[in-house]
């Protein structure tokens, strides 16, 4: 078995339903995973859109998700510290938590949800930026799992 990420909200490579976008309720989709590598101390998630006109657009960053966790439920609160101790940072909308797909009209954009298994918990303040998260986690990545969806307006 290998580290794998999935969502019941949309199929891998499928269209992300409106409720998870700025055109709907802007809720984070439910995500689940399995086969977290041995030695993992925490998990981190980065969700982004590499097709954005200004370059890769960050929609969500979360870290210090407990290694024993197997799910992020639908509609994760947009607060800095979650009940399970996980921390959320600022997305490119300049807000903490999830910011759903909101592309300009035109061709579909791809949205990647990337889950990283880390060999440490990160000493990073809630509300941090993606660049800070990537720097902090870089020496600690054991494995990565990806789930991708699309959305167009």
Secondary structure as GFF3:
##gff-version 3
##sequence-region A 1 153
A	DSSP	beta_strand	4	6	.	.	.	ID=ss1
A	DSSP	three_ten_helix	18	20	.	.	.	ID=ss2
A	DSSP	beta_strand	31	34	.	.	.	ID=ss3
A	DSSP	beta_strand	42	49	.	.	.	ID=ss4
A	DSSP	beta_strand	57	66	.	.	.	ID=ss5
A	DSSP	beta_strand	71	72	.	.	.	ID=ss6
A	DSSP	beta_strand	87	88	.	.	.	ID=ss7
A	DSSP	beta_strand	109	118	.	.	.	ID=ss8
A	DSSP	alpha_helix	130	137	.	.	.	ID=ss9
A	DSSP	three_ten_helix	138	140	.	.	.	ID=ss10
A	DSSP	beta_strand	141	151	.	.	.	ID=ss11
###
